[in-house]
Amino acid sequence: MISHHGLLLTGLLAWPALGNAAVRAHTRSCRCLPTEECWPSPAEWAHFNSSVDGSLIQTTPLGTPCHAPSYDADVCDEFREEWNVPEIHYQSSSSVMAPWFANGSCDPFHPIPKPCTLGNYISYAVNVSHPGHISRALAFVTAHNLRLVIRNTGHDYQGKSTGAGALGVWTHHLKDIQIHPHHQDAHYTGPAATLGAGVQAFEAYQAADDHGYQIVGGECPTVGIAGGYTQGGGHSALSSRYGLAADQVLKWEVIDGAGNFLTATRDNEHSDLFWALSGGGGGTYGVVWSMTSKLHASTPTSGLNLTFTNANISQDTFYEAVTLFHSHLPTIVDAGVMSIFALTNTTFGITPLTGPGIPVAELESLIQPFRDDLDTLGIAHTMHTGQFDTYLDQFEAMMIDVPVGIAQYGGWLIPRSVVRENNAALTDACRQITENGGYFVGVGLNVAKGPGEVYNAVLPAWRDALIHTVLSTPWEWDNGHEMLVNQYKMTHEFVSLLERLAPRSGAYLNEGDFLQPNFQQAFYGENYPRLRRVKAKYDPNDIFYAWTGVGSDEWVGDDADGRLCRAGGHDLVSQEGYGYY
């Protein structure tokens, strides 16, 4: 079976020579593109639009005003200022926040005369407001052999929310939130919330808080909760207390690949689908309509920030402090605290510790042994703490904003055994990464669960993890060659350093390297074969494709035009280069 990763990387290393691919005959093994005779006629698109109540949107790339002949200096200047803020993108039916997958087709940072093209953007989107819209979209792409993309906000490091020539199912406006104070089933009795597929974290947080609850969601408030976040596992500042987002799920409502509206729970006839959707990856098994998840009683929540630099100390001393912090993490997270910490070769910051239900004095006592270590090493540091009435108050006051379009990412889960047995080697890997241009973010947490407590497809390596690492390299919009070099460095140097420390672990599929070798094992582990069987059952026509999703290794991209083809189902042609920029 041909790996789409291997093919893409071959093209990447050939950049920047841009050439035309040889002409070839296409079969139904490849999804149809707008340039081909198989593409639906204007009349067919119009008829489809009528069938979805006029909700079809033809894509005009967001950056169009920054390119001739549509150049508008004032609008373009505003776009340049806002491009790293999520709002401008999630209000669009087609924009993506991961710059790699926008592939320089139409953004504000390339020369004005450069043509603005669709490139890897979807061609159309259906702004769905009824399950029938989704079923009709699935029937349309099946009949015309089109690519399908499921999208909400466009928050996605893996390129799952876009694709050349695709029809997007845009769930962003499915904002219904229902609070259930007395949910009861065979496995859970307590409060719950049903969230439409378009609900974002900040909306869910506020709704829960208004009713005296808190809900597990991500650190970025604009990410959709029911989409790839929870479907991929979902870590949270509440995770050391309550577990991952996927551990909270009680019910899914989903439209499968045949257009059927299904309800999946742990105990009904679609329990296999429930299991797969709860941690087995988004965009793969069906289009989620809603998700019902546990709520938790609101608690006072404490927070703590701590920072220091390498000023007036040696680099050896600076990194020794990092080693010591890692050594204290098990005690901190086992108390129900989640820690975000960030590291460069000059700065270290805890941003923040979050303690739901933990008084600030207790949070301070948990960090005091590390502060004592810093004093012993002669490292000056600053610390700020706060006690808040609710988790939402702490989140809004202390959780840092997460810009978009600024980096490429990779990561690996570090088991606590590495810190216990090989902590110096972990710090050495951190040092090599940060002293060679990388940025290291750690999410320290404890999401271990006993047998039988959860029923989901979360990567098993999460249960042993102490640190979820998020590595990044900076993005420069008009320096394609350097971005290719950085991506190669991420895959073959940075992530590899951590893999060698914990070869039996894995990576968080929502924040891993999109060119992760052997992604089936790294992102899904022992669950992959079962997940593939679930996909075959609920997606019999192979409609759902998502980069690094289950079954994606059976497809391959034609790098010249973005075409998606079955691996082995067509003749690959040689190209002079990869069509980026």
N, C-alpha and C positions, 0 to 999 in steps of 0.2 A: 504494500500500500504506500503511495507516495505521500510524504508529509508536506502539507502546505507551508510549514515553517521552513523546511529546507529549500523549497523553490523560491520563497520570498527572499531569503538571505542571499541566495546566489545572485538574484537581481540587485539586491542592495549593494553588494560589494562591487557590482559593475557600474554603479552610478559614478559620474554624472553624464555619461554619454547617452543622449536621448535619440533613439531611433525608432523607426516604424516596424512593427511586427509584420512578418510575412502574412499574406492573405491565405486563409484556409477555409475549408468548408466546415460549417458548424452543424452540430446535431443537437437533439434535445438533451444530450448529456451536459450541455452548457445552458445557463440561464440566458434568456433573450436580452439584448441591449437595444437602446433606442435607434441605433444606426442600422438595424437589421429589418428584413422584411417581416419577420415574425412578430415584430413589435405591434401592439394594438393600434388600430387606426384612430384618428380623432373621434370618429363616430362611436367606436367601441369605448373609448375613454369617457365620452359624454354619457353614454348609456350607463356605464358603471357609476359615474358621478350621480346620476339620478337614482340609482338603486341604493346609494348610501346617503340619500337626502341632501345632496349638494355639498357634502363635507370634504370633497376631494380638493387638495391643495397642490398646485404645480409648483415645484421648487424654483425659487429665485434665490440664489445664494446670498446669505446675509451681507457679505462683503462687496456686493455689486457696486455700491456707490463709491468704492475706492478704486475703480478701474474704468478706463475708457471703453465705450463711449458714454457710460453712465456716471462718470466721475462727478461727485458733489463734495467740494472741499469741506464744507461745514459738517455735513453728515459723516464724512470719513474721519474727520478729526475727533468727533464724538465716539465713533466706533473704536478708534485706536485707544482712547482713554478708557473705554469700558470693556475691551476685548478679554481682559483677564478676570472679569467679574461674571459669575455664572448666569445672572439674570438675563443678559442679552441673548444668551444661547438657549436657555430652556424656554424662553418665550417664542422661539422659532420652531417650526415643524421639521427643520432639516439640519440646523447647525450642530456641530460637534465640538466638544471641549478639548479633546485630545488632539493636539496639532498634527501628530504624525498621520492620523487617519483623515485629517482635512487635506492633506498632501499638497498644500500650496495652491489649490485650485482657485480659491477666491477669498483672500483675507486682506486686511488693511495694511500689511507690512511688506508687500511686494510692489515693484514699480507700477505706476499708474498705467503705462501702456501695455502691461502684461495682460493677455486676454483672461477674462473671468469665465471659467468653465464649470460644468457640473462635477467633472472629475469623479471623486469617490462619494459625492453627496447622493442621497436618494433622489429619484426623479419626481415622485409624487408622495403625498401622505394623505391618509384618511384620518380626519379629526374625529375620532370615534366618540359617540355618546350613547350607543345602544349595542348590545351584544350582536345584533343582526348585522351591524356595520362590519364587525370583525369577521363573521362567517362569510359575508359576501366578498370581503377582501381576500380571504383565503381561497374562495372558489374562483375568483378572478385570476389570481396569480397561478393557481393550479391549471386553469384552462389555457393560459397564455405562456406558461413556463417562465414566469418572472421571478426575480429574487424578492424575498420578503424580509423586512426588517421590523422588529418591535422596538419602539422608542417611547420614552417619556421625557426626560430632561436633557439627554445627551451627555450626562455625567458618565464617562466610561473610558477607562484607560486601555481597553482591549478592542476598541473599534466595533463593538457589537451593534451600535445604534446607527450605523450608516452602511452604505454599500452602493457601488455603481449600478445604475439602472434599476434600483429597488423601488418597490412600493412600501412605504412606511405605514405601520399601524401605530398611530400617534395617540397614546393613552393619557396625555398630560392633563386633560380637562375632566378626568374621572375623579372628582374631588369629594365624593360622598364619604362622610365619617359617621359611624354609628357607635355609640357607647353602650355596652351591655354590662350593667353592674352585677348581674347574677348569671353569668354563663355557667353551664354545667354539661359535662360529658363524662365518659368513663374514666378519663385520665386527669381531668382538671375541673375544679369548682372555684369560681372567682370572677373578677371583672375582666372584660375583654373589649376589644374594639375591632370593628370591621372597617377597613380602609379601602377606598377605591384605588385602582392601579395608578392614578395620577397624584395621589397625596404625597406631598413632600414632608421631610422630617419636621420642619418648623411648624407646619400646619398640624401634624399629629401631636407634636409636643404641646402646642397651645391647647388643642382640644382636650388632651389628657389632663393637663394642668387645670383647665377650667372645671373639670369634674373631680378634682382631688386625686389624680393618678399621675403616673409617669410611665413612659413606654420606651422600650429599647429601640434606639435608632442611631444613626451614624454621627460622627463628629462634624461633618459638613451638613448644615441645616437644609440645604437646597436639594439634596439627593432624594429621589423617590424611595419610599420604604418598601413597597410591595414588589418592586421590580428586581433588577439584578442585585441590589443590595442584600435583601433578605434571601432571595433565591440563591445567592452565592455564599451565604453564611452570615455575614454582617457582624462586624465587631462594633462595640459601643463603649462609651464612658461608663455605662451601667453593667458591662459584661462580667466583671469580676463578681458582681453581686447576683446577677440574674442569668448569665449565659449569653450566647450569641443570639442574634435576631432570629435565626432559623430555629432555635430552641423554643421560641415563643409561639410558633404558629399552631393554630387550632383548626383552621379550615382554609381551603383555597376554592375560589370560583374561577374557572378557566375554560377557554374555548380551545378545543384540541385541533389537530391538523386536519380533521375531516369536517370541522365547523360545528361540532357538538358542544353545547354548553354543559359543563360537568361541575359537580361539587365533589371535592376530594377531601376526605378526612382520614384520620389514622385508622378508623375502623370500618369504613364503608367499602364498596366494591372497587373504588379507585384509590385504595390506600397506597398502592405502588406509585401512583402519580403524586399523591401527597408527600410521600417519602422523597421522591426525586426533586420536586419543586422546592423542598425545604433544605436547601444547601447544595443541590446538584447543578446549579448554574442557570442563568437566565437566558431567555431567547431560544430555548432548545426543545421544550416539550409541549408548549402551548402558549396562548396569550392570556395572561392573568387578568381577570376582571376585578377581583377583590381578594383581600386576604384578611382573615380574622386572627388576631394575636392577643396574647395575654396583656393585661394592664397590671401595674403594681401600685400599691398605695403610695401616695406622695410622701417623701421623707425630707427632712432637713438635709442639706448637702453641703459638705465642706470642699474647699479647693485650695491648692497650693502651687505656686510657681517658684522656681529656684534657678538661678543662672550664675555662671562664672565663665571666665575666659582664660586664655593662656598667658595673660599679661604677667610679667615678672616671675614666671616659672618656666621650667624646661618642658619640652614636648613629652619627655618620658613621664614627668610628674603629672602633666595634663591627662595623659591617657591612663595613668595609674588610677586617677580619680574615676575614670569611666569604668575600669575594672571593679572598683569598689562599689560603684552604684549598682552594677549588674549583680553583685553578690548580695545586696540588700533587697533586690526586687522580689524574691519569693515571699519574704515576710510581708512586704507591702501589699502585694496583690492578694495574698491569702487572707488578708483582713477585709477583702471586699473592695479594694481600691483599684482603679485603673490609672496607669501612668502613660502619658505621652511625653517622650523626650526626644530632643533633636541635637544632632552633633555635626559640627564641621571640624576642620583641623585647628580652629581657633576658639570656638565657642561651644558651650554645653548649656542646654536649657531643659528644665522640666516644665511642660506647657500644656496642661497642668497635671497634678494629681487630682483625681475626682473621688470623693468619698461619700457616696449616698448612704444616709443613715449614720454617718460617722461624725462625731463632734470634731470641731477644728483642733481642739487640744490633742485628741487622739491622733489626728493626721500629722500634727507637728511632732508627736512622740515617735511616730513611725519613721519619719525622715531624720530624726535627731542623730541616730548612729552614723548616717552618711555625713551629716554636718560636722560631727566630731572628726570623721576621717578627713574632711576638707581642712579643718583647723590644723590637724596633725601634719598635713602636707603643706601647710602655709598658703592655701588657696583662698583668697577673698571671694565671697559670694554674696548675692542678694537674695532675699526670700520675701514673698508676699503671700499672705493667707487670707481666707475669707470664709465666713459662715453665712449660709443662705437658707431662707425659709423653704425653698423647693429646689429640685434639680434644674428646672427651667431657669430659675434665677441664677444659679451657678453657671449653667451653660452659657447664658447670654452675657454674663459678666466676664467669664474667664476663658471660654473656648475661642481659640484664634480663628480668624477668617481663613478660608482655604481658597486661594486664587486658582484659576484654571489657565491652561495654555502656556505654562511656564516651564514644563519639564517633561522628561521621559522617565518611566518608572520600572522598577523591578523589586523583588523581595523574596524572603524566605522565612519560614517559621523556625524559631530557635527553641528547641526543647529545654526544659529546666536542667536536664542532665548535662547539657553543654556548659552551663554556668557552674554547675556543681563540680564537674570533672575537668573542664577544659577552658576555664574562664579567660586565662591569659591569651589563648589562641583566638577567642572571640574578639577580644580587644585588639589583637594584632590585625585581624581582618577589618575591623572598624577603622583602624589607623591606615591601612593600605587603601581603603575606599576613600576616606575623607582627605588623605594627602595626595590623591590622584584625581581630584576634581569632583568627587561624589558627595552627596548629601545623605546623611544617615538619620532616619527617623525610626524610633522604636515605640511600639505600643506594648506596654507591659500589662499582662492580664492573666487571669486564671479562669478558664472556661471548661475545666474538667467536669465530666458528668459520669455518674455511676451507671452500670448496665440497667437498661429498662427505663431510665428517667426520660430519655428522649428517643424519638423515632424519626430520624432524618438522614439525609445523605451528606451531611457535613464531612469534609475531609477529616479522617481520623487523627491526622497529625495535630489538629487544633487542640485536641484533648490533652496533649503532653506539652503544648507550647507555653513558654514563659514570655517570649518576645516575638511579636509580629514585626518584622523589619520592612520598612518602605525606603528603598534606595532611589535616588533621583539624580539626574544630570540636567543642567540648565538647557532650555530651549532657546534657539535663536531663529527667528522666522525666515530670514533670508540668507541662511548659511547651511544649505542642504548637505554639503560634504561633511562638515563638522558634526551635523546631527547624525549622519550615518556612522561616523566614527564613534560617537558617543553610544549609539545603540549597540554596536559591536562590543564596546567596552562593557556595557551593562550585562549583556548575555554571557560573554566569555571571560570576563574578569571579575566584576563585582559580585554578581549573584553566585558565580562559581566558587568564590572564596567561602561563602556561607554554606553552600551545598556540601562542600568537602568537610565542614565541621559536623553536619548533620545529614548525611546522605539518605537516611531513611525517613526524613521529615518531608516537608512539602511546602507549598506556597499558597497564599490566599488568592484565589482565582480572580477576584475583582481588582487586586492591586499588585499582581505579579507582572513579570516580564512577558510581553505579548509574543516574544520569540522564545519562550521557555522551552528548551529541549525536553522531549518526553513529557509534554504537558499533561498527557492522560494520567500518568502516575503522580506528577508533581501537584496537579490541581485537584485530582479526584481520588487518587490512591486505589485502594482495593474496591472502591465502589464503582469504578468505571464500567466493567462488564455488565453489571446489573443496570446501571443507568442507560447503557446503550440499548438494552432490551426494553426498558420502559419507553425510551424515545421511539423505537420501532413500533411499539404497540399504539402509542397515541399520536404519532406523526407518520402514518403509513405511506404518505406521498413524499416524505422528506422535504417538506416545505420550510421547516425551521432550520436556519443556519446561523451560527454565531461564531465569530473568531474565537478559537480555543474552547468552544463549546463541545459538548458530547456529540460525536459524529462528525465534527468538522474536519477531522483528519481524512475523511473520505471525499473531500473536495479540495480543489486547488484553484488559486487565482491566477489569471493571466495578467501579468504585471503591466503589459502595454496598455490595456484598456479597462482593467478592473473586472473582466469577465469572471464569473464563477462557474467552474466546470467540475464534473465528477472526476476524481483521480482515476486514471486508467481508462476513462470513457472517451477520450479524444487524444489527438496527437499534439503534444506540446511542440511549439516552434521556437527556434532560437530568436533572441532579441539582442539588439546592440546595447540596450541598457534598460534601466528601470524608470518608469514614468513618473518619478517624483520631481516636483518643481519643474 
